[in-house]
Amino acid sequence: MNSPGEEKMEVASEVSSSDSQSRDSGFFERGIKTMLSIRKSKRSLKKERGKEDTGTWNAKRLLRTLKSCEENKLTTCNGMEKVGELCETIEAKPLSVMEINELIQKRQLLEAFASIKLMEDETISEWDSDKYSDNLQEFVRKSKDVDLLYNSMTKAIHSIVEGTLEDPTSQHTMLTSMVTLIAHEEAAHPNTDSAACPGSDLLGRPRKWREQWREAINESTRKRVLKAPMPSKEEATSWLELHLYFLQEHLKKDLLKIKSVKTCYPEEYQVCDTYVEAFHNAIASHLQELSQGPLDFCELYTLLDWVANTYHSEHFLGHPELKPEVKTENLSLLLTPDDWDKLKNDYIASAKGKIKSYFGNILRLEVKEKWEKEVHSEEKENLYHASLSFDIQTIFAQHVKSSRDISRSLETKMLELCMAELLEFIPRFEQEFMEWSTAQDSPIFVPYLVAYINSFHDLVSGLEKAFQVNTEQLQKILAALTKNFTNIFLTKLRTKAQPLLKKILTKKWILATERPDLLASAVSQFSEHLQHMRQPLGQDLLHEVHKYVVKEYVTQVIKPRWKMNRETRQQVSRKMSLEAAIIHKVLIDQGSDADWLLPAIDHIANIIGEEKKDKIKAYVKELCQDYPDIRKEQVLAILALRGLGWHSGGWDASGERRFFGKWALHRRALTEGRAADFSLKLMFL
């Protein structure tokens, strides 16, 4: 069998750690250097040992303290013993290192501590009595035994703390014993930086087990945070959302466990606050690490939303079952201001590409699903409707609202980003639509043009109402778009109408081989849709169409022609009146209020078909009265079409000057903008 000394050495080597081994170096050197000074002060030290030294406890004093606990009033902590109120009678026995270590492994910590303290006191006493003056190595070995056993106790404390989060119900007794142990150690080793034994810095020094308890909590909470399941991106696209959900659920259960063992600790430990702060710091460190990785748009929002809206909510730290023990008022920021700002900036940068792609999808769907398939636009409340405004406002609402849920500053940045992307999208949309309309002669062109003008009008009012955003720049861009759309509309109208207008007064036209409603029908393909445009835009554009048709009709009529006989003039007059009636009826029925255009063609038709010069003269006056912007050359061209000149029409030179002088004044007034009553009748200028 091994001797007790050899047995101690074997156990010491088994429980030693890298930290304790590092202390070996220098022991002999320090011991030898201090020998002389120790021997010189030996007598004074012995006298001091006779006093009640606050630096160490002897075994008898420890035993008295443990026994005195029996005299205290008994209370229970969920069936367990409360620290300072219920203690066991423990006898300090001189045990071997192996025996003490077995007590530690069995978690009989108070008995183990009493025996370690007895060994420590004996070693110090033996040092004071010069027992090791000739065997310094033995003193070093015994000092190391004491230190290694204390380190084993420290590890036991860490193990108990870690086990609390695994199964708190089985840890109540251990927690009570641990807290009692910490109290005894603090009393045995008052908080001082100097060791009680001059020969070794391993003996008599405070073990600071309360600090070790806090460090054990920090370590265990870090492990628990890292233990939360984290699927890979390949396993789940919403891996981060799942991970944060697992994290909050697992840690919420852990905090409930701590709440259940709260009464096993003295109030001074503030155990719930300590654990909450430890979990908070562990989560903060974990999130900081997550935020440094490559995160996409959705992942960045998930992290922002969890920090801003979930962490303190009833889904986690604010859960009703955790109250009132779990308090969050004094917690530091989960992310530093710099990390928080970086996360928000990364989110906005990622959102830029996302929103641009959303607008791109809108355009692509319009092209593929509507234009190419020639699907007619929808109609709501007699207005052509496109989903464009709704789709764009949905993009705004979704991203601005979600950003507002994070912070007001993020909401402002997101609104600015959405508006910037919209201002870039509209010209791109306009160009795509105009290129398509140029390449295709599609029957859905005008309905969609009307629908888009309506939709952009709704967009402006919708954004102003929902987001109180400044739309000045947007309105300028949309005004230019509306003008361009109107121009291409009129261009296409001219393209359709010009071939029919050029036929006026041709032989085929005179012989009535073609239907008299062809021109009106061609124009109606465009004008009929304008009644489904928002007012006053629709009315203004319909007015332009009406004016264009009448003006171009008159222009074609008064072009130089061959002389017509009486029968032909009568036939031309009747057909002009018929076509004018058809054109006006169609456009008036569609909502045109340009009734001042009605007499223009009729006046000319009457002049062409009239035989009596007095009536011709009266018709000319009516024409000039209704259209004061008419020029002398145009009147002469109309008379020439009738086969008359000015003088042959019954006017002398002085009458000509008076007549045209009067209308020249009217025309000058119109040109200079001084005749408001003629402002609608500018057809010939």
Beta strands, then each sheet from edge to edge (+ up, - down):
strand 1: 76-77
strand 2: 80-81
strand 3: 378-380
strand 4: 383-385
sheet 1: 1+ 2-
sheet 2: 3+ 4-
end
